[in-house]
Amino acid sequence: MSNSVKSFALLFSVCVLLLLPVISSVLSSEAEEDQSLDERVRSFLDSHRNSWRDMNVPESDGKVLYDLIIKNNYKRALEIGTSTGHSGIWIAWALSKTGGTLITVEIDEWRYNQAITHFKEAGLSEYIDARLADAHELVPELKGTFDFVFCDADKGWYKNYLIAVLPKLEVGGCFTAHNVSSRRGRRQYGIGEFVDYLESLSNMETTYDQSSWSGISISYKKSEK
Ligand SMILES: C[S@@+](CC[C@H](N)C(=O)[O-])C[C@H]1O[C@@H](n2cnc3c(N)ncnc32)[C@H](O)[C@@H]1O
């Protein structure tokens, strides 16, 4: 080995030795941050478990949304119907792990403000862009693209939300809707019309999750057309 190669190898080894503590401290502080966010969200969810009174999803449905995002590594999420933020917390918690963000829309000012308070308390504000707006107007204006959508606002408008969002949903992305059951008898308030339309689309593959009484439709976009 020539002298210059030896010197380079020596210099390289010294640099690695010097940098090791820095690298390991950066990695461990990131792990600590993840852990402390998890603890904060869990403690928020535990303390609010029995206090969701504003048409919020049950915890089991929150978990369904969380798992879908993690499983598919989704990063650009849209929620229609924030209310006071229960589903938003589950969605944003999952996005904090995939490196994503959520846009969530609510028309009622009091619920919107409550949701903002809840997002802060859970430590998830940086993952959430909460909008106080009429989703009938805002959703068609949003640029996208999205890879995950949770629709949970006025049921009679679900079909219109789907039509507005589909061109902005990536292939492989997922459109989910709350209070949609596989059982026809439970499809009220215009949900039947939404399901008929959804099932007529050859590029959407739909299943129904019945973890809770409410039900969630889960539709994957298989191709552009
Ligand atoms: C079932 S709640 C949403 C619950 C929420 N996803 C949760 O689990 O915490 C439906 C919400 O949609 C809101 N909403 C209804 N019509 C809307 C519209 N046109 N634009 C925006 N929000 C709307 C209602 O004010 C209500 O807070």
Ligand as a Chemical Component Dictionary entry (heavy atoms), coordinates in Angstrom:
data_LIG
# 
_chem_comp.id                   LIG 
_chem_comp.type                 NON-POLYMER 
_chem_comp.pdbx_formal_charge   0 
_chem_comp.three_letter_code    LIG 
# 
loop_
_chem_comp_atom.comp_id 
_chem_comp_atom.atom_id 
_chem_comp_atom.alt_atom_id 
_chem_comp_atom.type_symbol 
_chem_comp_atom.charge 
_chem_comp_atom.model_Cartn_x 
_chem_comp_atom.model_Cartn_y 
_chem_comp_atom.model_Cartn_z 
_chem_comp_atom.pdbx_ordinal 
LIG C1  C1  C 0  -69.486 13.087 11.462 1  
LIG S1  S1  S 1  -68.759 14.619 11.794 2  
LIG C2  C2  C 0  -67.046 14.330 11.544 3  
LIG C3  C3  C 0  -66.391 13.571 12.662 4  
LIG C4  C4  C 0  -64.884 13.561 12.581 5  
LIG N1  N1  N 0  -64.440 12.954 11.353 6  
LIG C5  C5  C 0  -64.292 12.831 13.766 7  
LIG O1  O1  O 0  -64.280 11.602 13.772 8  
LIG O2  O2  O -1 -63.845 13.484 14.717 9  
LIG C6  C6  C 0  -69.181 15.525 10.368 10 
LIG C7  C7  C 0  -68.657 16.953 10.358 11 
LIG O3  O3  O 0  -68.775 17.445 9.014  12 
LIG C8  C8  C 0  -69.052 18.814 9.089  13 
LIG N2  N2  N 0  -69.646 19.248 7.814  14 
LIG C9  C9  C 0  -70.912 19.033 7.347  15 
LIG N3  N3  N 0  -71.079 19.624 6.155  16 
LIG C10 C10 C 0  -69.912 20.211 5.840  17 
LIG C11 C11 C 0  -69.452 20.982 4.743  18 
LIG N4  N4  N 0  -70.235 21.279 3.703  19 
LIG N5  N5  N 0  -68.175 21.436 4.753  20 
LIG C12 C12 C 0  -67.343 21.147 5.797  21 
LIG N6  N6  N 0  -67.722 20.434 6.870  22 
LIG C13 C13 C 0  -68.982 19.960 6.896  23 
LIG C14 C14 C 0  -70.023 18.929 10.265 24 
LIG O4  O4  O 0  -70.042 20.253 10.761 25 
LIG C15 C15 C 0  -69.444 17.900 11.235 26 
LIG O5  O5  O 0  -68.604 18.507 12.182 27 
# 
loop_
_chem_comp_bond.comp_id 
_chem_comp_bond.atom_id_1 
_chem_comp_bond.atom_id_2 
_chem_comp_bond.value_order 
_chem_comp_bond.pdbx_ordinal 
LIG C1  S1  SING 1  
LIG S1  C2  SING 2  
LIG S1  C6  SING 3  
LIG C2  C3  SING 4  
LIG C3  C4  SING 5  
LIG C4  N1  SING 6  
LIG C4  C5  SING 7  
LIG C5  O1  DOUB 8  
LIG C5  O2  SING 9  
LIG C6  C7  SING 10 
LIG C7  O3  SING 11 
LIG C7  C15 SING 12 
LIG O3  C8  SING 13 
LIG C8  N2  SING 14 
LIG C8  C14 SING 15 
LIG N2  C9  SING 16 
LIG N2  C13 SING 17 
LIG C9  N3  DOUB 18 
LIG N3  C10 SING 19 
LIG C10 C11 SING 20 
LIG C10 C13 DOUB 21 
LIG C11 N4  SING 22 
LIG C11 N5  DOUB 23 
LIG N5  C12 SING 24 
LIG C12 N6  DOUB 25 
LIG N6  C13 SING 26 
LIG C14 O4  SING 27 
LIG C14 C15 SING 28 
LIG C15 O5  SING 29 
# 
